[in-house]
Amino acid sequence: MRRSAADTRSEFVRISRSGWSCDRLEASIEDMHEPAGPAAIPSLSDREIEVLLAWFAADSKTDTAKALYIAPCTVHTHITRVRAKYEAVGRPAQTKAALFARAIQDGLTSVDSW
């Protein structure tokens, strides 16, 4: 089942209201995976990061495309390349939530930002 950005945000809000601090949430996400060493962090372009973060904030790739004034297929291409780069370093992220966790682990965003 495909989850919307609103569903993903709702899940994080639900967890955060459970009494966990943002630091504890981030620590629990990091604990789910082995710590990323320098070689395990993919080299994402500034544009890939921009599109990735905009996609996290949107409900769909179409909404992301509208917000960034690009075509939806361009959003899809950027996300596909980001996923391929994570796969190449041995840290696959097949879902939006998994990519969000990777972005937190790699310091591209934080739970507090959402």
N, C-alpha and C positions, 0 to 999 in steps of 0.2 A: 504494500500500500504506500502510495506517495504521500509524503507529509508536506504541508505548506510551511512557509516561513512563520506564519502565525502559530501553527501547531508546535513548531520547534521552540519558538519563544515561550509559548504557554508551558511547555514541558520544563524549560529552564526556570520559569517563574514558579511553577509548582514545586520544583525541587528546592529552590531558594527559600520559599515560604515554609519549608519543612523544618526550618531552624538552622540550616547549614549556612555558614558564612560564605562569601564569594571565594575567599582563600581556600576554604575547605572544598568547595565545588571544583575549583581549578585543580587542587591537589588530587581529588578523586578521579578527575579526568586523566591527569598525568599518570596516576597509578594503574589505570586500565591498560596502559601500553608501556613498553620499555621506554626509558628516557631516550630522547633523540640525541645522538651525538652529532658533531658538526657534519660528518659525512652523510648522515641520515636526513638532513634537512634539504629538500629540493631547492634549486635555484629558480624562484619564480620571478617573472618580470614585474615591473611596477604596474603595468596594465593588467596582468593576470591577477595580481593582488587586488587592484581596484574593482575589477569585475567580480571576483570571488566575494569580497565584502559587500558589494551592492546586491549580489544574489542572495546572500544570507539575510539581508534586510527586506527582500522582496518576496512576494508569494509565488512568483513564477519567473522563468527566463524571459518571458514577454514583458513583464513589468520591469525587470532589470534592464532590458534593452531600451524601453521607453525612457527610463530614468537616465541612462547614459547616452541616449541618442545614437544607438547602434542597432543593427539588425539582430533579431533573436538567434539566428544561426551563428552570429559572431559570439554571442554569449555562450552558446553551446560549445563552440570551438575552444574558447578560453577555458571553460570548465573541464572539457575533455582533456586538454593539454595539462591542466593542473593535476587531474587524476592520474594521467600517464606519468607525470614527474614523480608523484608520490609512489606510484607502483614501482617505478624504476629504482627508487632508493629502499624498497622493501617495506613500505608503509602504506599499503593500499587503503583507499577511502572510497568506497562504492556508493555511499549515501551522502546526502546533504549534512546530516548530523555528524557523520564520520569526518567529513571535510571541515566542519565547524570545530570539532575536537582537535584536528590537526592544526588548524589556524591558531587555536588557543595554545597548544603545546609549542608551536614555533614562534609565538610572540607576535603574530599578525593582528590579533585582537585579544580582548579579554571578556570575561563574563560581565564585568562591570559596564562595558560599553553597550550592552544590550539590555 
